[in-house]
C-alpha cells in the first residue's frame, strides 16, 4: 500500500495546467463538462485548462506496471484548477474560477472498496469533529446523463450503501445527483448561522479506469482493472476557509494558530528558566517560541500581539 503526493511523482506533469482535447475526450469530460471549462486553441489544436485532477492521475497510474501489492495506491495533489463559472454566481471565496482542493484518487481492488470507503468516512468524521462542524451525509445516485452500464451503477451504489451502514453513518438518498462517472457520498456542513455547504465527497468510479484502460497484475498473475475512489475532505480550500471565517466569526481556536505561544522573559536572568518553560510547552505539543531579545517587557508583549495579527493575515512574525 502506497500513498503518493502527486507533485513528487513527476515534476513536469505537476506544472501542466493545460491538456489536449484528446485527454478530456478519453476521460469523458469533453462531452459531459466542456461548458464549464476554459478552452484554448493553439496551432489548430483544441485544449482545455485543468478543471479537475483525475485525468492526470490516470496517466500517472498508467505510467508504470502496477501489482495488487501496490494497492491501495493513493495519488494526491493541490495544484490550481480552473472552472468557467458564470460571472453572476461568483462570490468572495465561496465561488471562484481558480481554486485548489485536497484532491486524491485511491486506486483499489474490488475487494478493498469497503475498507477504503470506511477509512475515508472515518477521516471525514475526524476532521469535521475536530473543527466543531456538524455535517450530514447524502448518497447521490445515477444521474440521467451517465456513463457505463446500469448494472455497474447498481453494484457501485450498493457498495457505497454497505460501507455507510458498516460505518454506522446516517445518510439521506439524493436520487439522480451522482457524477456522470459514478455514485458518490457528499457531505453538507452546517456553519454557525445555519447555512449548508457541500465540502467533502467520496465518489466510486468504474468508468474512468475503464476508459483509460488501466490495469494491475493480480495475485493470479493476470490483468485486472482497478476501481478509482475520488475523494476530497475539505473540498475547495477557498470555500472551506470562508466557511471557517464565518463559523468562528474570525476568532479561530488556539490549535489552528501557526504560533500558539511566545515566552517573554522579563530580563536576562530569567532566560534559563524561560527556556525550560518553552521546552515544556513544546514537549506538550504546542508551537512555541522564546523571545530572547534585550527589550522592555511591554515592547515584547506589544510585538507578540502584533505578530499574532500578522500571522492571522498570512504574514510572517515581525522582528525588531
Buried (B, 14 or more C-beta within 10 A) or exposed (E): EEEBEBBEBBEEBBEEBEBEBEBBBBBBBBEBBBEBBBBEEEEEEBBBBBBBBBBBBBBBBBEEEBEBEBBBBBBBBBBEBBBBBEEEEEEEBBBBBEBBBBBBBBBBBEEBBBEBBBBBBEBBBEBBEEBEBEBEBBBBBBBEEBBBEEEBBEBBBEBBBBBBEEBEBEBEEBEEBBBBBBBBBBBBBBBEEEEEBBBBBBBBBBBBBBBBEBBBBBEEEEEBBBBBBBBBBBBBBBBBEBBBBBBBEEEEEEEEBEBBBBBBBEEEEBEEEBBEBBEEBBEEEBEBBBBBEEEEEEEBEEBBEEBBEEBBEEEEBEEE
